[in-house]
Amino acid sequence: MNIMFLLIGASLLAAMVFLFLFIWAVKSGQYDDTYTPSVRILFDDDPVSETIHEKESAEPDVNKEIDLQPDKKNSN
């Protein structure tokens, strides 16, 4: 039975240490994020349906023939 009191005391002590460390971290600014709010506007997400449509229209047509011959009309 004495071991139960020892284990309860040790767990309460460990909980107090972790609580103290958490409060110290919050007060010292460990969880402050000063960078993300300033750049959040730059990463505005588009709706998924528009993004897929834009990607399909932006892809080059690989089946399109490329005219590698110079234009004969402008060569004179």
Biopython code that builds the backbone (N, CA, C, O; Angstrom):
import numpy as np
from Bio.PDB.StructureBuilder import StructureBuilder

atoms = [
    (1, "MET", "N", (0.827, -1.191, 0.000)),
    (1, "MET", "CA", (0.000, 0.000, 0.000)),
    (1, "MET", "C", (0.873, 1.257, 0.000)),
    (1, "MET", "O", (0.498, 2.281, -0.571)),
    (2, "ASN", "N", (2.032, 1.171, 0.642)),
    (2, "ASN", "CA", (2.924, 2.329, 0.686)),
    (2, "ASN", "C", (3.427, 2.693, -0.707)),
    (2, "ASN", "O", (3.666, 3.867, -0.989)),
    (3, "ILE", "N", (3.591, 1.691, -1.589)),
    (3, "ILE", "CA", (4.066, 1.952, -2.942)),
    (3, "ILE", "C", (3.044, 2.773, -3.733)),
    (3, "ILE", "O", (3.419, 3.562, -4.601)),
    (4, "MET", "N", (1.743, 2.587, -3.432)),
    (4, "MET", "CA", (0.691, 3.364, -4.104)),
    (4, "MET", "C", (0.828, 4.846, -3.785)),
    (4, "MET", "O", (0.686, 5.692, -4.668)),
    (5, "PHE", "N", (1.101, 5.158, -2.533)),
    (5, "PHE", "CA", (1.287, 6.563, -2.157)),
    (5, "PHE", "C", (2.519, 7.149, -2.829)),
    (5, "PHE", "O", (2.513, 8.306, -3.250)),
    (6, "LEU", "N", (3.555, 6.364, -2.927)),
    (6, "LEU", "CA", (4.769, 6.815, -3.603)),
    (6, "LEU", "C", (4.505, 7.061, -5.088)),
    (6, "LEU", "O", (4.937, 8.079, -5.628)),
    (7, "LEU", "N", (3.793, 6.131, -5.761)),
    (7, "LEU", "CA", (3.501, 6.294, -7.185)),
    (7, "LEU", "C", (2.561, 7.470, -7.439)),
    (7, "LEU", "O", (2.743, 8.197, -8.415)),
    (8, "ILE", "N", (1.577, 7.670, -6.595)),
    (8, "ILE", "CA", (0.661, 8.812, -6.754)),
    (8, "ILE", "C", (1.427, 10.114, -6.568)),
    (8, "ILE", "O", (1.226, 11.067, -7.320)),
    (9, "GLY", "N", (2.297, 10.159, -5.578)),
    (9, "GLY", "CA", (3.120, 11.353, -5.349)),
    (9, "GLY", "C", (4.044, 11.640, -6.518)),
    (9, "GLY", "O", (4.205, 12.793, -6.919)),
    (10, "ALA", "N", (4.652, 10.592, -7.068)),
    (10, "ALA", "CA", (5.570, 10.765, -8.204)),
    (10, "ALA", "C", (4.815, 11.225, -9.449)),
    (10, "ALA", "O", (5.313, 12.060, -10.205)),
    (11, "SER", "N", (3.618, 10.683, -9.665)),
    (11, "SER", "CA", (2.849, 11.099, -10.841)),
    (11, "SER", "C", (2.347, 12.535, -10.692)),
    (11, "SER", "O", (2.305, 13.273, -11.676)),
    (12, "LEU", "N", (1.969, 12.938, -9.492)),
    (12, "LEU", "CA", (1.558, 14.326, -9.273)),
    (12, "LEU", "C", (2.732, 15.279, -9.450)),
    (12, "LEU", "O", (2.576, 16.369, -10.001)),
    (13, "LEU", "N", (3.900, 14.870, -8.983)),
    (13, "LEU", "CA", (5.102, 15.689, -9.164)),
    (13, "LEU", "C", (5.440, 15.827, -10.654)),
    (13, "LEU", "O", (5.761, 16.922, -11.115)),
    (14, "ALA", "N", (5.369, 14.729, -11.404)),
    (14, "ALA", "CA", (5.646, 14.782, -12.844)),
    (14, "ALA", "C", (4.616, 15.655, -13.557)),
    (14, "ALA", "O", (4.971, 16.411, -14.462)),
    (15, "ALA", "N", (3.348, 15.561, -13.161)),
    (15, "ALA", "CA", (2.306, 16.389, -13.773)),
    (15, "ALA", "C", (2.550, 17.861, -13.493)),
    (15, "ALA", "O", (2.355, 18.695, -14.377)),
    (16, "MET", "N", (2.970, 18.195, -12.289)),
    (16, "MET", "CA", (3.265, 19.588, -11.941)),
    (16, "MET", "C", (4.458, 20.125, -12.733)),
    (16, "MET", "O", (4.462, 21.279, -13.161)),
    (17, "VAL", "N", (5.469, 19.272, -12.921)),
    (17, "VAL", "CA", (6.637, 19.695, -13.707)),
    (17, "VAL", "C", (6.224, 19.979, -15.147)),
    (17, "VAL", "O", (6.626, 20.995, -15.715)),
    (18, "PHE", "N", (5.424, 19.092, -15.745)),
    (18, "PHE", "CA", (4.980, 19.310, -17.121)),
    (18, "PHE", "C", (4.082, 20.530, -17.231)),
    (18, "PHE", "O", (4.160, 21.255, -18.223)),
    (19, "LEU", "N", (3.234, 20.777, -16.245)),
    (19, "LEU", "CA", (2.388, 21.972, -16.242)),
    (19, "LEU", "C", (3.241, 23.230, -16.151)),
    (19, "LEU", "O", (2.990, 24.205, -16.859)),
    (20, "PHE", "N", (4.246, 23.213, -15.284)),
    (20, "PHE", "CA", (5.144, 24.360, -15.160)),
    (20, "PHE", "C", (5.880, 24.614, -16.477)),
    (20, "PHE", "O", (5.983, 25.761, -16.912)),
    (21, "LEU", "N", (6.395, 23.557, -17.117)),
    (21, "LEU", "CA", (7.109, 23.720, -18.387)),
    (21, "LEU", "C", (6.191, 24.251, -19.486)),
    (21, "LEU", "O", (6.616, 25.064, -20.306)),
    (22, "PHE", "N", (4.931, 23.796, -19.508)),
    (22, "PHE", "CA", (3.987, 24.290, -20.501)),
    (22, "PHE", "C", (3.693, 25.773, -20.300)),
    (22, "PHE", "O", (3.692, 26.544, -21.259)),
    (23, "ILE", "N", (3.447, 26.167, -19.064)),
    (23, "ILE", "CA", (3.169, 27.583, -18.777)),
    (23, "ILE", "C", (4.390, 28.438, -19.105)),
    (23, "ILE", "O", (4.249, 29.536, -19.642)),
    (24, "TRP", "N", (5.582, 27.946, -18.789)),
    (24, "TRP", "CA", (6.793, 28.680, -19.109)),
    (24, "TRP", "C", (6.954, 28.849, -20.629)),
    (24, "TRP", "O", (7.337, 29.922, -21.094)),
    (25, "ALA", "N", (6.666, 27.805, -21.392)),
    (25, "ALA", "CA", (6.796, 27.867, -22.850)),
    (25, "ALA", "C", (5.795, 28.854, -23.449)),
    (25, "ALA", "O", (6.130, 29.588, -24.379)),
    (26, "VAL", "N", (4.581, 28.877, -22.928)),
    (26, "VAL", "CA", (3.577, 29.808, -23.446)),
    (26, "VAL", "C", (3.969, 31.247, -23.142)),
    (26, "VAL", "O", (3.852, 32.119, -24.003)),
    (27, "LYS", "N", (4.432, 31.499, -21.931)),
    (27, "LYS", "CA", (4.816, 32.863, -21.544)),
    (27, "LYS", "C", (6.073, 33.340, -22.263)),
    (27, "LYS", "O", (6.231, 34.539, -22.492)),
    (28, "SER", "N", (6.963, 32.429, -22.619)),
    (28, "SER", "CA", (8.193, 32.837, -23.289)),
    (28, "SER", "C", (8.013, 32.973, -24.797)),
    (28, "SER", "O", (8.960, 33.339, -25.493)),
    (29, "GLY", "N", (6.821, 32.687, -25.318)),
    (29, "GLY", "CA", (6.558, 32.904, -26.737)),
    (29, "GLY", "C", (6.888, 31.731, -27.632)),
    (29, "GLY", "O", (7.038, 31.907, -28.841)),
    (30, "GLN", "N", (7.003, 30.541, -27.076)),
    (30, "GLN", "CA", (7.324, 29.372, -27.890)),
    (30, "GLN", "C", (6.228, 29.039, -28.890)),
    (30, "GLN", "O", (6.498, 28.445, -29.934)),
    (31, "TYR", "N", (5.002, 29.415, -28.579)),
    (31, "TYR", "CA", (3.885, 29.083, -29.458)),
    (31, "TYR", "C", (3.420, 30.274, -30.280)),
    (31, "TYR", "O", (2.409, 30.176, -30.975)),
    (32, "ASP", "N", (4.124, 31.389, -30.221)),
    (32, "ASP", "CA", (3.768, 32.551, -31.036)),
    (32, "ASP", "C", (4.227, 32.321, -32.466)),
    (32, "ASP", "O", (5.366, 31.919, -32.706)),
    (33, "ASP", "N", (3.358, 32.571, -33.389)),
    (33, "ASP", "CA", (3.691, 32.430, -34.805)),
    (33, "ASP", "C", (3.565, 33.803, -35.437)),
    (33, "ASP", "O", (2.458, 34.260, -35.725)),
    (34, "THR", "N", (4.666, 34.448, -35.648)),
    (34, "THR", "CA", (4.634, 35.803, -36.199)),
    (34, "THR", "C", (4.807, 35.818, -37.712)),
    (34, "THR", "O", (4.553, 36.846, -38.339)),
    (35, "TYR", "N", (5.224, 34.726, -38.312)),
    (35, "TYR", "CA", (5.490, 34.709, -39.747)),
    (35, "TYR", "C", (4.270, 34.317, -40.563)),
    (35, "TYR", "O", (3.967, 34.976, -41.558)),
    (36, "THR", "N", (3.567, 33.274, -40.179)),
    (36, "THR", "CA", (2.465, 32.750, -40.979)),
    (36, "THR", "C", (1.343, 33.756, -41.219)),
    (36, "THR", "O", (0.866, 33.834, -42.352)),
    (37, "PRO", "N", (0.892, 34.527, -40.242)),
    (37, "PRO", "CA", (-0.197, 35.474, -40.528)),
    (37, "PRO", "C", (0.171, 36.505, -41.590)),
    (37, "PRO", "O", (-0.702, 36.967, -42.324)),
    (38, "SER", "N", (1.439, 36.870, -41.683)),
    (38, "SER", "CA", (1.828, 37.885, -42.663)),
    (38, "SER", "C", (1.846, 37.350, -44.087)),
    (38, "SER", "O", (1.709, 38.132, -45.028)),
    (39, "VAL", "N", (2.010, 36.049, -44.277)),
    (39, "VAL", "CA", (2.069, 35.493, -45.632)),
    (39, "VAL", "C", (0.844, 34.656, -45.971)),
    (39, "VAL", "O", (0.765, 34.106, -47.069)),
    (40, "ARG", "N", (-0.110, 34.547, -45.056)),
    (40, "ARG", "CA", (-1.292, 33.724, -45.303)),
    (40, "ARG", "C", (-2.081, 34.234, -46.507)),
    (40, "ARG", "O", (-2.657, 33.436, -47.246)),
    (41, "ILE", "N", (-2.116, 35.535, -46.712)),
    (41, "ILE", "CA", (-2.874, 36.096, -47.833)),
    (41, "ILE", "C", (-2.264, 35.692, -49.173)),
    (41, "ILE", "O", (-2.970, 35.653, -50.181)),
    (42, "LEU", "N", (-0.984, 35.396, -49.202)),
    (42, "LEU", "CA", (-0.318, 35.027, -50.450)),
    (42, "LEU", "C", (-0.649, 33.618, -50.901)),
    (42, "LEU", "O", (-0.472, 33.289, -52.074)),
    (43, "PHE", "N", (-1.126, 32.778, -49.992)),
    (43, "PHE", "CA", (-1.393, 31.386, -50.303)),
    (43, "PHE", "C", (-2.881, 31.088, -50.264)),
    (43, "PHE", "O", (-3.299, 30.090, -49.678)),
    (44, "ASP", "N", (-3.677, 31.938, -50.878)),
    (44, "ASP", "CA", (-5.117, 31.746, -50.917)),
    (44, "ASP", "C", (-5.430, 30.579, -51.841)),
    (44, "ASP", "O", (-5.073, 30.608, -53.019)),
    (45, "ASP", "N", (-6.087, 29.565, -51.324)),
    (45, "ASP", "CA", (-6.381, 28.366, -52.097)),
    (45, "ASP", "C", (-7.570, 28.591, -53.011)),
    (45, "ASP", "O", (-8.560, 29.209, -52.617)),
    (46, "ASP", "N", (-7.467, 28.086, -54.236)),
    (46, "ASP", "CA", (-8.578, 28.121, -55.177)),
    (46, "ASP", "C", (-9.466, 26.915, -54.920)),
    (46, "ASP", "O", (-9.006, 25.908, -54.382)),
    (47, "PRO", "N", (-10.725, 27.006, -55.298)),
    (47, "PRO", "CA", (-11.577, 25.810, -55.203)),
    (47, "PRO", "C", (-11.014, 24.683, -56.058)),
    (47, "PRO", "O", (-10.376, 24.941, -57.079)),
    (48, "VAL", "N", (-11.236, 23.470, -55.664)),
    (48, "VAL", "CA", (-10.643, 22.307, -56.333)),
    (48, "VAL", "C", (-11.109, 22.210, -57.778)),
    (48, "VAL", "O", (-10.311, 21.897, -58.661)),
    (49, "SER", "N", (-12.391, 22.472, -58.035)),
    (49, "SER", "CA", (-12.900, 22.316, -59.398)),
    (49, "SER", "C", (-12.255, 23.314, -60.347)),
    (49, "SER", "O", (-11.964, 22.964, -61.491)),
    (50, "GLU", "N", (-12.021, 24.547, -59.906)),
    (50, "GLU", "CA", (-11.364, 25.530, -60.762)),
    (50, "GLU", "C", (-9.895, 25.182, -60.966)),
    (50, "GLU", "O", (-9.362, 25.373, -62.060)),
    (51, "THR", "N", (-9.245, 24.685, -59.949)),
    (51, "THR", "CA", (-7.837, 24.342, -60.050)),
    (51, "THR", "C", (-7.632, 23.221, -61.068)),
    (51, "THR", "O", (-6.703, 23.290, -61.872)),
    (52, "ILE", "N", (-8.465, 22.210, -61.053)),
    (52, "ILE", "CA", (-8.346, 21.111, -62.008)),
    (52, "ILE", "C", (-8.611, 21.617, -63.420)),
    (52, "ILE", "O", (-7.905, 21.238, -64.355)),
    (53, "HIS", "N", (-9.611, 22.460, -63.583)),
    (53, "HIS", "CA", (-9.938, 22.998, -64.902)),
    (53, "HIS", "C", (-8.798, 23.862, -65.432)),
    (53, "HIS", "O", (-8.470, 23.787, -66.616)),
    (54, "GLU", "N", (-8.192, 24.679, -64.575)),
    (54, "GLU", "CA", (-7.087, 25.525, -65.014)),
    (54, "GLU", "C", (-5.882, 24.687, -65.407)),
    (54, "GLU", "O", (-5.191, 25.027, -66.367)),
    (55, "LYS", "N", (-5.612, 23.603, -64.692)),
    (55, "LYS", "CA", (-4.474, 22.750, -65.022)),
    (55, "LYS", "C", (-4.687, 22.059, -66.359)),
    (55, "LYS", "O", (-3.742, 21.891, -67.129)),
    (56, "GLU", "N", (-5.918, 21.658, -66.640)),
    (56, "GLU", "CA", (-6.195, 20.997, -67.917)),
    (56, "GLU", "C", (-6.023, 21.973, -69.068)),
    (56, "GLU", "O", (-5.500, 21.598, -70.117)),
    (57, "SER", "N", (-6.450, 23.211, -68.895)),
    (57, "SER", "CA", (-6.336, 24.178, -69.982)),
    (57, "SER", "C", (-4.921, 24.720, -70.114)),
    (57, "SER", "O", (-4.557, 25.216, -71.180)),
    (58, "ALA", "N", (-4.115, 24.641, -69.067)),
    (58, "ALA", "CA", (-2.759, 25.172, -69.105)),
    (58, "ALA", "C", (-1.756, 24.169, -69.658)),
    (58, "ALA", "O", (-0.637, 24.549, -70.003)),
    (59, "GLU", "N", (-2.127, 22.911, -69.750)),
    (59, "GLU", "CA", (-1.197, 21.909, -70.264)),
    (59, "GLU", "C", (-1.005, 22.085, -71.763)),
    (59, "GLU", "O", (-1.975, 22.299, -72.491)),
    (60, "PRO", "N", (0.234, 21.998, -72.232)),
    (60, "PRO", "CA", (0.472, 22.130, -73.673)),
    (60, "PRO", "C", (-0.095, 20.930, -74.430)),
    (60, "PRO", "O", (-0.151, 19.816, -73.910)),
    (61, "ASP", "N", (-0.502, 21.178, -75.637)),
    (61, "ASP", "CA", (-1.044, 20.116, -76.481)),
    (61, "ASP", "C", (0.133, 19.398, -77.133)),
    (61, "ASP", "O", (0.785, 19.945, -78.023)),
    (62, "VAL", "N", (0.399, 18.180, -76.690)),
    (62, "VAL", "CA", (1.547, 17.443, -77.204)),
    (62, "VAL", "C", (1.295, 16.893, -78.601)),
    (62, "VAL", "O", (2.240, 16.525, -79.298)),
    (63, "ASN", "N", (0.056, 16.831, -79.012)),
    (63, "ASN", "CA", (-0.267, 16.313, -80.340)),
    (63, "ASN", "C", (-0.239, 17.405, -81.405)),
    (63, "ASN", "O", (-0.379, 17.119, -82.595)),
    (64, "LYS", "N", (-0.064, 18.618, -80.994)),
    (64, "LYS", "CA", (-0.042, 19.733, -81.940)),
    (64, "LYS", "C", (1.264, 19.707, -82.731)),
    (64, "LYS", "O", (2.345, 19.539, -82.165)),
    (65, "GLU", "N", (1.146, 19.875, -84.044)),
    (65, "GLU", "CA", (2.331, 19.869, -84.895)),
    (65, "GLU", "C", (3.038, 21.210, -84.804)),
    (65, "GLU", "O", (2.406, 22.265, -84.749)),
    (66, "ILE", "N", (4.359, 21.146, -84.789)),
    (66, "ILE", "CA", (5.156, 22.362, -84.719)),
    (66, "ILE", "C", (5.773, 22.582, -86.094)),
    (66, "ILE", "O", (6.385, 21.681, -86.667)),
    (67, "ASP", "N", (5.604, 23.791, -86.610)),
    (67, "ASP", "CA", (6.136, 24.130, -87.916)),
    (67, "ASP", "C", (7.583, 24.578, -87.749)),
    (67, "ASP", "O", (7.849, 25.686, -87.283)),
    (68, "LEU", "N", (8.518, 23.708, -88.132)),
    (68, "LEU", "CA", (9.932, 24.021, -87.988)),
    (68, "LEU", "C", (10.508, 24.668, -89.241)),
    (68, "LEU", "O", (11.644, 25.143, -89.224)),
    (69, "GLN", "N", (9.760, 24.693, -90.299)),
    (69, "GLN", "CA", (10.223, 25.292, -91.550)),
    (69, "GLN", "C", (9.993, 26.798, -91.493)),
    (69, "GLN", "O", (8.946, 27.249, -91.030)),
    (70, "PRO", "N", (10.969, 27.578, -91.961)),
    (70, "PRO", "CA", (10.761, 29.040, -91.977)),
    (70, "PRO", "C", (9.635, 29.403, -92.966)),
    (70, "PRO", "O", (9.375, 28.702, -93.944)),
    (71, "ASP", "N", (9.019, 30.478, -92.670)),
    (71, "ASP", "CA", (7.932, 30.947, -93.520)),
    (71, "ASP", "C", (8.509, 31.439, -94.835)),
    (71, "ASP", "O", (9.320, 32.365, -94.843)),
    (72, "LYS", "N", (8.097, 30.824, -95.970)),
    (72, "LYS", "CA", (8.656, 31.155, -97.271)),
    (72, "LYS", "C", (8.178, 32.514, -97.770)),
    (72, "LYS", "O", (8.851, 33.136, -98.592)),
    (73, "LYS", "N", (7.046, 32.979, -97.295)),
    (73, "LYS", "CA", (6.501, 34.264, -97.740)),
    (73, "LYS", "C", (7.383, 35.421, -97.253)),
    (73, "LYS", "O", (7.537, 36.416, -97.961)),
    (74, "ASN", "N", (7.950, 35.302, -96.074)),
    (74, "ASN", "CA", (8.745, 36.390, -95.494)),
    (74, "ASN", "C", (10.236, 36.271, -95.790)),
    (74, "ASN", "O", (11.011, 37.120, -95.350)),
    (75, "SER", "N", (10.655, 35.251, -96.516)),
    (75, "SER", "CA", (12.081, 35.069, -96.766)),
    (75, "SER", "C", (12.611, 35.995, -97.855)),
    (75, "SER", "O", (13.827, 36.167, -97.948)),
    (76, "ASN", "N", (11.768, 36.594, -98.676)),
    (76, "ASN", "CA", (12.227, 37.474, -99.759)),
    (76, "ASN", "C", (12.428, 38.875, -99.287)),
    (76, "ASN", "O", (12.812, 39.741, -100.072)),
]
sb = StructureBuilder()
sb.init_structure("model")
sb.init_model(0)
sb.init_chain("A")
sb.init_seg("    ")
for serial, (resi, resn, name, xyz) in enumerate(atoms, 1):
    if name == "N":
        sb.init_residue(resn, " ", resi, " ")
    sb.init_atom(name, np.array(xyz, "f"), 0.0, 1.0, " ", f" {name:<3s}", serial, name[0])
structure = sb.get_structure()
